[in-house]
Amino acid sequence: MAPTESQNNQLLTTHEVAARYRLSKSFWNSLRVRGGGPRFFRIGSKVFYRKEDIERWLEGRCATSTAEYAGKRTTG
C-alpha cells in the first residue's frame, strides 16, 4: 500500500527522527546548528521534520564507494 500524501508530509519531532533513522538526537541537533542537514521547521521552541525532506537529504548522501562519498561529504 502506497503512503498517502498526508503520511508523507507528517511532521516528525527530533526524537522521532532519531529513533526512526537510528541516529542520536545530538546528531540531528548538530546538523541544524552547523547546517548541511535536511530542511526543518521551528514552531515555537519545537523542531519538526517532514519525512520527505529527510529522505531527499539521505538520497543526496548516497554513494557507491568511499571515494565518491568523500566528494559529497557535508558537515555531519
C-alpha positions in Angstrom: 0.0 0.0 0.0 1.4 3.4 -1.0 1.6 6.1 1.6 -0.9 8.9 1.3 0.2 12.5 0.8 -0.7 13.3 4.4 1.6 10.4 5.7 4.5 11.8 3.5 4.0 15.3 4.9 3.7 14.2 8.5 5.8 16.3 10.8 8.2 14.3 13.0 10.0 15.5 16.1 13.7 15.3 16.5 13.2 12.4 18.9 11.0 10.5 16.4 13.6 11.2 13.6 16.4 10.0 15.8 14.6 6.7 16.6 13.4 6.1 13.0 16.8 6.6 11.4 18.9 5.2 14.4 21.0 8.4 14.7 21.2 10.3 18.0 19.2 13.4 18.8 22.5 15.2 19.2 23.5 14.3 15.6 20.3 16.0 14.3 20.7 18.9 16.7 24.3 19.4 15.5 23.2 19.3 11.8 20.7 22.1 12.5 23.4 24.2 14.2 26.1 23.7 11.6 23.8 23.4 8.5 24.1 20.8 5.8 21.2 18.7 7.1 17.6 18.3 6.0 15.1 21.1 6.0 13.2 21.6 9.3 10.5 23.7 10.8 10.7 25.5 14.1 7.4 26.2 15.7 7.8 28.0 19.0 10.6 26.0 20.8 9.8 22.8 18.9 11.6 21.4 15.9 9.9 19.3 13.2 11.0 17.5 10.1 9.0 16.2 7.1 9.8 12.6 6.2 10.1 13.6 2.5 12.8 16.2 3.4 14.8 13.7 5.3 14.5 11.1 2.6 15.6 13.7 0.0 18.6 14.6 2.1 19.6 11.0 2.7 19.3 10.3 -1.1 21.7 13.1 -1.8 24.3 11.5 0.5 24.0 8.1 -1.2 27.3 6.8 -2.7 28.7 3.6 -4.2 32.3 4.0 -2.9 34.2 5.8 -0.2 35.9 8.0 -2.8 32.6 9.1 -4.2 31.3 9.8 -0.7 34.3 12.0 0.1 33.2 14.3 -2.6 29.7 14.6 -1.2 30.6 15.0 2.4 28.9 17.8 4.3 29.2 18.9 7.9 27.6 16.0 9.8 
